[in-house]
C-alpha cells in the first residue's frame, strides 16, 4: 500500500490499469464460461415468440421437463406444457416441430365463437373436435348455422352472413275490451270457386297421402334418397411407401368442393369396384410423384401425374369437371389426415412388437385381439374420420424422436438391427386393425361399398406386418370372412363369395393348427431377446450421457472458482489451480465416457449377424388391391410354407374344378424342389386368371358361363 503522501498520478494510473485488467479478465472468463455452458444446449421456441435455452430431460405427450440455462429464478427444473411449444432445437442438430395444436375457430350466425379442431366438412354439416385430449369428442354443426370458419393456417371460409340483432319491441299496455266476433262476409267471385266446402275437405282427408321420398344419412354425410343422383366412386387410393389407404381423404376433397350442374350434385362414395358408376377415380401415391386415373361410364377419360399433395390433385379434378359443366360450389378446405401417433412412452422397450400400444376404435370384430396384443380401445362411431386419420397417425414419426436412435453412444449396428422391428410404424398392428374396425362399423350401417373398400385396405396392411404369423392370419381371416359375408348376400356375386371364403378357410386352417401357436411363441421369444439387448444398451447410453454431464458440471464449478479468485493477490496461483482442476475433471469424464462408449460398441459387435430381424416381418411378397386378383398369391404363400395344413381346404375348393384338381395333384406328388416351385407357379397363374375372369364378369353384373367354369 503506497502511503497517502507518496501517491502520484503514475500510481493512480497503474492501479487503474490493474483494476481494469482484472475486470476485463473476469468479464472474459464469464463470457467463456457462458459460452461453454451454452454449448450442447437445447433451445425451446415458445408460441408467444420467446426462446428458452437449457437441456431437455424428458418429452411426454403433455409436458416437457426442461432444465433452463440460466436458471429462471430459483427453478432449476421447469415443466412446460407441450401446447405452448412450437419447436425444440436439440444440441445435436435435430429439430422437433410440434404442429397441429393451434385451434380452428367457428363463428356461428348468432355471433358465437367456438374454438375447436375441424375434422371433416360434409355436404350439410361439419365435424369438429372441441378438445385436443385423448377423450376428445366430435360435435356436428349444421352449415346453415355457421357463418365463418377460420383455420389455424390462416385460411378463412365463409358460409352464411351473421344474423342481425333482434330488436326489442316494447308494446303499450292496452285495456282489454270485449269484442264480438265479426260475422264473415259471404265469399263471392273467383275465390268462391276455389274455396273447398266441408264435404270436399272430408273427402280429401280420406284420400291416401303421397309418400315423400325416403331420405337417410350415412356416416360420410351423404344423404341417400330415392331420387337418382350422379355418383363419383372413389376406389383404391394407396400410398405405396406405407401401404396405407388415402381413399377417404380424396372423398373428403370431392365433398368439400361440392360440384354442381344445375340441380344435380356430384355425390362422392367409397366403393370396392368403382367403375360401374358414372364417374370413378383411383390413384397411387409414390413419394413425390402420384398417378391418378379418372373414369366415366367405365372408360378411362383422364390420367394425370402430380408432384405435390392434395392441392395439385384438386386442381386437376377441378379442371376436368369444369369441362363436364360441374362447377365447384365452394373452395376446398385443408385436408387433415391425422397427426403424429401419441406414444405412451418413448423408450425402446415400448416400441417393439408385443409391447407397443395400438389405439383402435372399438368394435366386436377386433375385440379378440386384446388377447394377443396391447390394445387401447376407444368408442367412436365416426368411421370415415378414423379411417382417414390412419395415414397421418402412422407416417408422421421419425426415428430421431426416440433416444435409442438419436443417441450417438448406442452402437450403429445395434440401431440397424432394432430399426427393422420398429420402423416403419405403418406396419404396426394398429393401422390395419383400425381399417378393420371402421369397415365393420360401416357394414352395420349398410354401407357395403365403403366397408369393402376398408376391408381391402386392412388386407393391404396385413401383407407386411410387424407381428407374429398368428396375428397376421387372424387379421386376414377376419377380413376375408366379412368380405365373403357381404358378397354372399349379393345375388350376382356367388363365385366372388366362394373365392373369399377360400381365403378365410386357408387362414382358419393355419390358426387352428398347433404350428400357429408354436410360431407365435417362437416369434415373441426372439422379440424378447431383442428387447433385452436394446434395453440394456439404452440404459448404458443414458449412463454415459450422465457421466459427460457430470464432468461438464464439475468443470463448470471449477471454472467459476477460477473466475472468483482471479483478483486474489497470489500471482494467479489459486485461479490457475481451479482452471487446471476443471481441465482435468473434464478430461477424465470425457475419457471415461469414451471408454464406456467403446466398450458398449465392442459388446454388440456383430449383433446384426446373431439376430436375423428379417424373420420378424411377415411379407407375402405382394400388394392387395381391390378389384384385382390376389388370392392366387395367398394360395401360393400357404403352399410354399404350410402345404400340409391347407391341403384339405384346397381339395374341397377344387372339387368341381377339374383343371385345379390336376394342378394340385401334380404339386402334392412332386418329389424334387424344382417341380414343387414350378407347380406353385402354375397354380398361382391359374388362380389369378380364374379370379380375374370372375371379377371382370360378376363385378359388372355378368353371370359366369359354363364354358368359363370348364376352364376352372
QUISULJO-V444774 format. One record per run of one state. SS is the DSSP state (helix for helix, strand for strand, loop for the rest). FROM is the first residue (numbers start at 1). LEN is the number of residues. If there is no record, write none. Layout:
BEGIN
ss->SS from->FROM len->LEN
ss->SS from->FROM len->LEN
END
This chain:
BEGIN
ss->loop from->1 len->3
ss->helix from->4 len->3
ss->loop from->7 len->2
ss->helix from->9 len->30
ss->loop from->39 len->3
ss->strand from->42 len->5
ss->loop from->47 len->4
ss->strand from->51 len->9
ss->loop from->60 len->3
ss->strand from->63 len->6
ss->loop from->69 len->3
ss->strand from->72 len->1
ss->loop from->73 len->2
ss->strand from->75 len->1
ss->loop from->76 len->2
ss->strand from->78 len->4
ss->helix from->82 len->3
ss->strand from->85 len->5
ss->loop from->90 len->5
ss->strand from->95 len->3
ss->loop from->98 len->6
ss->strand from->104 len->5
ss->loop from->109 len->4
ss->strand from->113 len->9
ss->loop from->122 len->3
ss->strand from->125 len->5
ss->loop from->130 len->8
ss->strand from->138 len->5
ss->helix from->143 len->3
ss->strand from->146 len->5
ss->loop from->151 len->5
ss->strand from->156 len->3
ss->loop from->159 len->31
ss->helix from->190 len->5
ss->loop from->195 len->3
ss->helix from->198 len->9
ss->loop from->207 len->8
ss->strand from->215 len->3
ss->loop from->218 len->5
ss->strand from->223 len->3
ss->loop from->226 len->4
ss->strand from->230 len->10
ss->loop from->240 len->5
ss->strand from->245 len->1
ss->loop from->246 len->1
ss->helix from->247 len->11
ss->loop from->258 len->1
ss->strand from->259 len->3
ss->loop from->262 len->2
ss->strand from->264 len->7
ss->loop from->271 len->3
ss->helix from->274 len->3
ss->loop from->277 len->2
ss->strand from->279 len->8
ss->loop from->287 len->2
ss->strand from->289 len->8
ss->loop from->297 len->2
ss->strand from->299 len->8
ss->loop from->307 len->3
ss->helix from->310 len->14
ss->loop from->324 len->3
ss->strand from->327 len->2
ss->loop from->329 len->19
ss->helix from->348 len->3
ss->loop from->351 len->7
ss->strand from->358 len->4
ss->loop from->362 len->2
ss->helix from->364 len->8
ss->loop from->372 len->3
ss->strand from->375 len->4
ss->loop from->379 len->4
ss->helix from->383 len->6
ss->loop from->389 len->1
ss->helix from->390 len->4
ss->loop from->394 len->5
ss->helix from->399 len->3
ss->loop from->402 len->1
ss->helix from->403 len->4
ss->loop from->407 len->5
ss->helix from->412 len->8
ss->loop from->420 len->5
ss->helix from->425 len->3
ss->loop from->428 len->1
ss->helix from->429 len->16
ss->loop from->445 len->3
ss->helix from->448 len->15
ss->loop from->463 len->1
ss->strand from->464 len->2
ss->loop from->466 len->3
ss->helix from->469 len->20
ss->loop from->489 len->5
ss->helix from->494 len->18
ss->loop from->512 len->2
ss->helix from->514 len->51
ss->loop from->565 len->8
ss->helix from->573 len->31
ss->loop from->604 len->3
ss->helix from->607 len->4
ss->loop from->611 len->2
ss->helix from->613 len->4
ss->loop from->617 len->1
ss->strand from->618 len->2
ss->loop from->620 len->11
ss->helix from->631 len->11
ss->loop from->642 len->1
ss->helix from->643 len->14
ss->loop from->657 len->1
ss->helix from->658 len->11
ss->loop from->669 len->4
ss->helix from->673 len->26
ss->loop from->699 len->7
ss->helix from->706 len->5
ss->loop from->711 len->2
END
